[in-house]
Amino acid sequence: MQDLVTTNAARPSTASELDTEFTRGLGLYDSTMVVVGSMIGSGIFIVSADMARTIGSPGWLLVAWLLTGALTVVGALSYGELAAMMPRAGGQYVYLREAFSPVWGFLYGWTLFLVIQTGTIAAVAVGFARYLGVLVPWISETRYLVAPIHLSEGYAVSLSTTQLVGVLMIGLLTWTNSRGLEYGRVIQNVFTTTKTGALIALIVVGLLCGSNTAAVADNFGALWSVRGAAELTPGLAPNSTLGLIVAVLVAQAGSLFSADAWNNITFTAGEVKEPRRTLPLALAIGTGTVIGLFLLANVAYLVTLPFDAIQGAPADRVATAALEVVWPTTGAIVMAVAIVISTFGCNNGLILAGARAYFAMARDRLFFRSAGELNAHKVPAWGLMLQGVWAAALVLPRTYSAQTQAYGNLYSNLLDYVVSAALIFYIMTIAGVFRLRRTRPGTTRPYRAFGYPVVPALYIVGAAAILLALLTYRTATTWPGLVIALLGVPVYYVWRLREREGRR
């Protein structure tokens, strides 16, 4: 168990050197598009409804998004130091390995492959298919090619046309990215530029055309008034000071997840031009842009819809409800087109970036060796394939509620579980900035974390507060994520044992 506490700082490291195996094809615009495209999926169009029900106040809803924005931008600015200092394929995996020990890097990579990256890819793929179903009625969650086969009381597997389209989307983007970086780069740029324009258009339409007296008076006339919120726990509701603080912190599970994946650009560092300069800039520009748009989108919702309409938006589709105020007959179709474009571009970025993390793990002999090999197009095709197969497999299992006789998706539960685990890895990575300043003071740092040490420390404090609130008030969906991450410990030692036996 010594690996849990020892650091690589004392031994010579090549982490600050540049990768030579890859083709460096991502400039500043391309890298920024990876950041923006990976962040903007379907969450911003949906999660505000659940956040509004949790918080119960228009003003505090905006405060919750402001907190998300502050944490995201500060996190990105802090990661910029590590990205410029260690511009290697694998990004966050490398940072944790170098700052603490290989086992911490592995635990992150294990959780990334098992749930974080692949579960998100599965969720985005099914979201793509659901909204495509608005345009193509044949695509439906109730139209089955293989009807649900119940494995136990609460779980089943099935293949609906929605699931089929999700699997095909994952397969298509996995294949195109295996053909070379240029394919992934072009798809990312085209779809991210288009969906960013669509989000801007939604904001402009909401603010200029959807704004109405009733919504403005209801939301901004009673900005801090709490209404329509359920108790967080018996006796604790947002109408008390403690309840309000807890509600804002707990609601971060939705908004932080919607704004997540900005770190994916660090996985592709081996393919970024002038990475020591480009990566910090892309992180800052990308996260700043997206957070600004997310805040404006929520203002657009508040001037278009009364607060109870946001809380009760059908299927939580707040953006669709807002557009239907402007275009009652075509709003749902326009929004469906926008989200289909958004989710397609989002998944391209996730699929492109994820395989680079597994590449770094495989090079350390902590993952399947084939994932550490590049094909003729200078991309980790085996890593892409392994990621694609597992993500597609996560689309098929279903959860089942006997009480409501309704089916859910297993990946949704898994993603709920790992929000807390992902937050722990973010906290540890930024703590790595402090640790590496102490253990490797002489290493060249082309960019230094903004506001160090105060600003990165504030991130750690804020993220820890959110984590504590989730552990206390969302225990059922928090502890399983920690278990998933910790299950990687014995797996790590199995890989290490295999490595030692392979060297004999």
C-alpha positions in Angstrom: 0.0 0.0 0.0 3.0 2.3 -0.1 2.0 3.5 -3.5 -1.0 5.3 -1.9 1.3 7.8 -0.1 4.5 8.0 -2.0 5.0 10.6 -4.7 6.9 10.6 -8.0 8.4 13.9 -7.1 11.6 12.4 -5.8 12.4 10.5 -8.9 13.3 11.8 -12.4 10.2 12.5 -14.4 9.6 13.0 -18.1 6.1 14.5 -17.6 7.4 18.0 -18.5 8.7 16.8 -21.9 6.6 16.9 -25.1 5.0 13.8 -26.7 6.5 12.9 -30.0 4.3 10.1 -31.2 1.2 12.2 -32.1 0.4 14.6 -34.9 0.2 18.1 -33.5 -2.9 19.3 -35.3 -4.9 21.3 -32.7 -4.4 25.0 -32.6 -5.9 27.5 -30.2 -9.3 27.7 -32.0 -9.5 23.9 -32.2 -8.5 23.4 -28.6 -11.1 26.0 -27.5 -13.7 24.2 -29.5 -12.8 20.9 -27.6 -13.4 22.8 -24.3 -16.6 24.5 -25.4 -18.0 21.5 -27.3 -17.4 19.0 -24.5 -19.1 21.4 -22.0 -22.2 22.2 -24.0 -24.3 19.1 -24.3 -28.0 18.9 -23.3 -27.7 19.8 -19.6 -28.1 23.5 -19.9 -31.4 23.0 -21.7 -32.7 20.7 -18.9 -31.1 20.9 -15.4 -32.4 24.3 -14.4 -35.8 22.7 -13.8 -34.6 20.4 -11.1 -32.3 23.1 -9.7 -35.3 25.4 -9.4 -37.3 22.7 -7.6 -34.4 22.2 -5.2 -33.7 25.9 -4.5 -37.1 27.4 -4.9 -36.0 30.9 -5.7 -35.2 32.7 -9.0 -32.4 34.8 -7.4 -30.8 31.8 -5.7 -31.0 29.8 -8.9 -28.8 32.4 -10.5 -26.5 32.4 -7.5 -26.2 28.6 -7.9 -25.1 29.0 -11.5 -22.7 31.8 -10.5 -21.1 29.5 -8.0 -20.8 26.8 -10.7 -19.3 29.4 -13.0 -16.8 30.6 -10.4 -15.7 27.0 -9.5 -15.4 26.0 -13.2 -13.4 29.0 -14.3 -11.1 28.9 -11.2 -10.6 25.2 -11.7 -9.7 25.7 -15.4 -7.2 28.6 -14.5 -5.6 26.3 -11.9 -5.4 23.4 -14.3 -3.7 25.7 -16.7 -0.5 25.6 -14.6 -0.4 21.8 -14.7 -1.2 21.7 -18.4 1.6 24.1 -19.3 4.0 22.3 -16.9 3.2 18.8 -18.0 1.8 18.9 -21.6 1.5 15.2 -22.0 -1.3 13.0 -23.4 -3.5 11.9 -20.5 -3.9 15.2 -18.8 -5.5 14.9 -15.4 -4.3 11.3 -15.1 -0.7 12.5 -15.5 -1.2 15.4 -13.0 -2.5 13.1 -10.3 0.2 10.5 -11.0 3.0 13.1 -10.8 1.6 15.1 -7.8 0.7 12.1 -5.6 1.4 8.6 -6.9 0.6 6.2 -9.7 -2.3 4.7 -7.7 -4.2 8.0 -7.6 -3.7 8.5 -11.3 -5.0 5.0 -11.9 -8.1 5.5 -9.7 -9.0 8.5 -11.7 -8.4 6.7 -15.0 -10.3 3.7 -13.8 -13.3 5.8 -12.8 -13.1 7.8 -16.0 -13.2 4.6 -18.1 -15.8 2.8 -16.0 -18.3 5.5 -15.6 -17.3 9.2 -16.0 -16.3 9.3 -19.7 -18.2 6.3 -21.0 -21.3 7.0 -18.9 -21.4 10.5 -20.1 -20.9 9.4 -23.7 -23.8 6.9 -23.3 -26.1 9.6 -21.7 -25.3 12.2 -24.5 -25.9 9.5 -27.2 -29.3 8.6 -25.8 -30.1 12.4 -25.4 -29.2 12.8 -29.1 -31.5 9.9 -30.0 -34.4 11.2 -27.8 -34.4 14.6 -29.5 -33.9 13.1 -32.9 -37.1 11.2 -32.1 -39.0 14.5 -32.1 -38.1 14.9 -35.8 -38.2 11.1 -36.7 -41.2 9.5 -34.9 -39.8 5.9 -35.6 -37.1 6.7 -33.0 -38.9 6.1 -29.7 -38.1 4.7 -26.2 -41.3 2.6 -26.4 -40.6 1.1 -29.9 -38.6 -2.0 -29.1 -36.4 -4.2 -31.3 -35.7 -6.3 -28.2 -38.3 -5.9 -25.5 -37.0 -5.4 -21.9 -35.6 -8.7 -20.5 -35.8 -8.5 -16.7 -32.6 -9.6 -15.0 -33.8 -8.9 -11.5 -36.6 -7.0 -9.7 -35.1 -3.6 -10.5 -33.0 -4.2 -13.6 -33.5 -5.2 -17.2 -31.8 -4.9 -20.7 -33.6 -3.8 -23.8 -33.0 -2.4 -27.3 -35.4 0.3 -28.3 -35.0 2.3 -31.5 -33.8 5.2 -29.3 -31.1 2.9 -27.8 -30.2 1.7 -31.2 -29.6 5.2 -32.6 -27.5 6.0 -29.5 -25.3 3.0 -30.1 -25.0 3.8 -33.8 -24.0 7.4 -32.9 -21.3 6.1 -30.6 -20.1 3.7 -33.3 -20.0 6.4 -36.0 -18.0 8.9 -34.0 -15.6 6.2 -32.7 -14.9 5.2 -36.3 -14.5 8.7 -37.6 -12.1 9.6 -34.8 -10.1 6.4 -35.5 -9.5 7.7 -39.1 -7.2 10.5 -37.8 -7.2 13.7 -35.7 -8.3 15.8 -38.7 -11.6 14.0 -38.9 -12.4 14.6 -35.2 -11.1 18.2 -35.4 -13.3 19.2 -38.3 -16.4 17.6 -36.8 -15.7 19.3 -33.5 -15.2 22.7 -35.0 -18.2 22.6 -37.3 -20.7 21.2 -34.7 -19.4 23.3 -31.8 -19.5 26.5 -33.8 -23.0 25.7 -34.9 -24.3 24.8 -31.5 -22.7 27.8 -29.8 -24.5 29.9 -32.4 -27.7 28.0 -31.6 -27.3 28.7 -27.9 -26.7 32.4 -28.5 -29.8 32.5 -30.7 -31.8 30.9 -27.9 -30.6 33.5 -25.5 -31.3 36.4 -27.9 -34.8 35.1 -28.8 -35.6 34.6 -25.1 -34.4 38.0 -24.0 -35.8 40.0 -26.9 -38.8 38.0 -28.1 -39.9 35.8 -25.2 -39.6 38.4 -22.4 -43.1 39.1 -21.0 -44.4 41.1 -18.1 -45.9 38.1 -16.2 -42.6 36.2 -16.1 -40.5 39.2 -15.3 -42.8 40.3 -12.4 -43.0 36.8 -11.0 -39.3 36.1 -11.1 -37.6 39.5 -10.7 -40.4 41.1 -8.6 -39.9 38.3 -6.0 -36.3 37.5 -6.8 -35.4 35.9 -3.4 -38.8 34.5 -2.5 -38.7 30.8 -1.9 -41.6 28.8 -3.3 -42.4 25.4 -4.7 -39.4 23.7 -3.1 -39.6 20.3 -1.4 -37.8 19.6 1.9 -34.2 18.4 1.5 -34.6 16.2 4.5 -37.5 16.1 7.1 -37.6 19.5 8.7 -35.0 21.1 6.4 -36.2 23.3 3.5 -34.8 26.2 1.5 -37.0 28.7 3.5 -34.5 28.6 6.3 -30.9 30.0 6.1 -29.3 26.6 6.6 -31.8 24.9 4.2 -31.1 27.5 1.5 -27.3 27.1 1.8 -27.7 23.3 1.6 -30.0 23.6 -1.4 -27.6 25.8 -3.3 -24.8 23.3 -2.6 -26.8 20.2 -3.4 -28.1 21.8 -6.7 -24.5 22.0 -7.8 -24.7 18.3 -8.7 -26.8 19.3 -11.7 -25.1 22.5 -12.8 -21.5 21.3 -12.3 -22.3 18.2 -14.3 -23.7 20.3 -17.1 -20.6 22.4 -17.1 -18.2 19.5 -16.8 -15.8 17.9 -19.3 -13.8 21.2 -19.7 -10.7 19.2 -18.6 -10.9 16.9 -21.6 -8.6 19.2 -23.6 -5.8 18.2 -21.2 -6.1 14.6 -22.4 -5.2 15.7 -25.9 -2.1 17.7 -24.9 0.1 15.5 -27.1 -1.8 16.7 -30.2 -1.9 20.4 -29.3 0.3 22.9 -31.1 2.5 25.0 -28.7 0.7 23.2 -25.7 2.5 25.3 -23.0 0.8 28.4 -24.3 -2.3 27.0 -26.0 -3.7 24.8 -23.2 -4.0 27.5 -20.5 -5.5 29.9 -23.1 -8.0 27.3 -24.4 -9.1 26.4 -20.8 -9.6 30.1 -19.9 -11.4 31.2 -23.1 -13.5 28.1 -23.4 -14.8 27.9 -19.8 -15.3 31.7 -19.6 -17.3 31.7 -22.8 -19.5 28.7 -21.9 -20.2 29.9 -18.3 -21.2 33.3 -19.6 -23.6 31.7 -22.1 -25.1 29.4 -19.4 -25.8 32.4 -17.1 -27.4 34.3 -19.9 -29.5 31.2 -20.9 -30.9 31.1 -17.3 -31.7 34.8 -17.4 -33.6 34.1 -20.7 -35.6 31.4 -19.0 -36.5 33.7 -16.1 -37.8 36.5 -18.4 -39.7 34.0 -20.5 -41.3 31.6 -18.0 -42.8 32.1 -14.6 -40.9 30.3 -11.9 -43.5 27.5 -11.4 -43.3 26.9 -15.2 -39.5 26.4 -14.9 -40.0 24.1 -12.0 -42.7 22.1 -13.8 -41.4 22.1 -17.3 -42.5 18.9 -19.1 -39.7 16.3 -18.8 -37.6 19.2 -17.4 -37.2 20.6 -20.9 -36.9 24.2 -19.8 -35.4 25.5 -23.1 -38.2 23.9 -25.1 -40.8 25.5 -22.9 -39.2 28.9 -23.3 -39.1 28.6 -27.1 -42.7 27.5 -27.2 -43.6 30.8 -25.6 -42.2 32.5 -28.7 -43.2 29.8 -31.3 -46.0 27.7 -29.8 -46.2 25.3 -32.8 -42.6 25.0 -33.8 -40.6 25.7 -30.6 -40.2 22.1 -29.8 -38.9 21.2 -33.2 -36.4 24.1 -33.3 -35.1 23.1 -29.9 -34.9 19.5 -30.9 -32.7 20.4 -33.9 -30.5 22.6 -31.7 -30.0 19.8 -29.1 -29.4 17.1 -31.8 -26.5 19.3 -33.1 -25.3 20.1 -29.6 -25.2 16.5 -28.4 -23.5 15.3 -31.6 -20.7 17.8 -31.2 -20.4 17.1 -27.5 -20.0 13.4 -27.9 -17.4 13.9 -30.6 -15.3 15.8 -28.2 -15.8 13.3 -25.4 -14.9 10.4 -27.6 -11.9 12.1 -29.1 -10.4 13.1 -25.8 -11.1 10.0 -23.6 -9.0 7.6 -25.5 -5.9 9.7 -24.9 -6.2 9.2 -21.2 -6.4 5.4 -21.6 -3.3 5.7 -23.9 -1.3 7.3 -21.1 -2.5 4.6 -18.7 -1.5 1.8 -21.1 1.9 3.4 -21.6 2.3 3.1 -17.8 1.2 -0.6 -18.1 -1.9 0.1 -16.1 -4.4 -0.6 -18.9 -4.7 -2.9 -21.9 -1.4 -2.6 -23.8 -3.2 -2.2 -27.2 -4.8 1.1 -25.9 -1.2 2.5 -25.8 -0.6 1.9 -29.5 -1.2 4.4 -32.3 -2.6 3.3 -35.6 -1.4 4.4 -39.1 -3.4 7.7 -38.6 -1.5 8.5 -35.4 -4.5 8.0 -33.1 -5.1 5.4 -30.3 -7.6 3.4 -32.2 -7.8 0.5 -29.7 -8.4 2.9 -26.9 -11.2 4.5 -29.0 -12.7 1.0 -29.7 -12.6 -0.1 -26.1 -14.2 3.1 -24.9 -16.8 2.9 -27.7 -17.7 -0.7 -26.9 -18.1 -0.1 -23.2 -20.1 3.2 -23.7 -22.4 1.4 -26.1 -22.8 -1.4 -23.6 -23.9 1.1 -20.9 -26.8 2.2 -23.2 -28.5 -1.2 -23.0 -29.1 -1.9 -19.2 -32.3 -0.4 -17.8 -33.6 0.3 -14.3 -37.2 -0.6 -13.5 -39.6 0.7 -10.9 -42.3 -1.8 -10.0 -44.3 1.0 -8.3 -44.5 3.3 -11.4 -43.8 0.5 -14.0 -41.4 2.9 -15.6 -38.0 2.2 -17.1 -34.9 4.3 -16.5 -31.3 4.1 -17.7 -28.6 2.5 -15.6 -26.0 5.0 -16.8 -28.1 7.8 -15.2 -27.7 6.2 -11.8 -24.0 5.6 -12.3 -23.5 9.2 -13.3 -25.4 10.4 -10.2 -23.1 8.2 -8.1 -19.8 9.4 -9.5 -20.5 13.2 -9.3 -19.0 13.1 -5.9 -16.0 11.0 -6.9 -15.3 13.3 -9.8 -15.4 16.2 -7.4 -12.8 14.5 -5.2 -10.5 14.1 -8.2 -10.9 17.8 -9.1 -10.0 18.8 -5.5 -7.0 16.5 -5.5 -5.8 17.8 -8.9 -5.9 21.4 -7.7 -4.2 20.4 -4.5 -1.6 19.0 -6.8 -0.7 22.5 -7.8 0.3 23.2 -4.2 2.1 19.9 -3.8 4.2 20.3 -6.9 5.1 23.9 -6.1 6.7 22.4 -2.9 8.1 19.2 -4.3 9.3 20.4 -7.7 10.0 24.1 -7.3 12.6 24.2 -10.0 10.3 22.8 -12.8 9.6 25.4 -15.5 6.1 26.8 -15.3 5.3 28.8 -18.4 1.9 29.7 -16.8 1.2 30.0 -13.1 -2.2 29.5 -11.5 -4.2 32.8 -11.3 -4.3 34.2 -7.8 -2.2 31.5 -6.3 -2.4 30.5 -3.5 -5.7 32.2 -2.5 -7.8 31.5 -5.6 -7.0 27.7 -6.0 -7.5 27.4 -2.2 -11.0 28.9 -2.5 -11.8 26.3 -5.2 -10.8 23.5 -2.8 -12.9 25.0 0.0 -16.0 25.5 -2.2 -15.8 22.1 -3.8 -15.2 20.5 -0.4 -18.4 22.2 0.9 -20.4 20.9 -2.0 -19.0 17.4 -1.4 -19.8 17.5 2.3 -23.4 18.6 1.5 -23.8 15.8 -1.0 -22.4 13.2 1.5 -24.7 14.5 4.2 -28.0 15.2 2.3 -27.6 13.0 -0.8 -26.0 10.0 0.8 -27.7 7.4 -1.2 -26.4 8.7 -4.5 -22.9 9.7 -3.1 -21.4 6.8 -1.3 -21.7 4.4 -4.3 -19.5 6.7 -6.4 -16.8 6.5 -3.8 -17.1 2.7 -3.7 -16.8 2.6 -7.5 -13.6 4.6 -7.3 -12.1 2.6 -4.5 -12.8 -0.7 -6.2 -10.0 0.4 -8.5 -7.4 -0.1 -5.7 -7.3 -3.9 -6.0 -7.5 -3.6 -9.7 -4.4 -1.4 -9.7 -2.4 -4.0 -7.8 -3.5 -6.7 -10.2 -2.2 -4.6 -13.1 1.1 -4.0 -11.2 1.4 -7.7 -10.5 0.8 -8.4 -14.2 3.5 -5.9 -15.1 6.1 -7.5 -12.8 5.3 -11.0 -14.1 5.6 -9.7 -17.6 9.1 -8.5 -17.0 10.3 -11.8 -15.7 
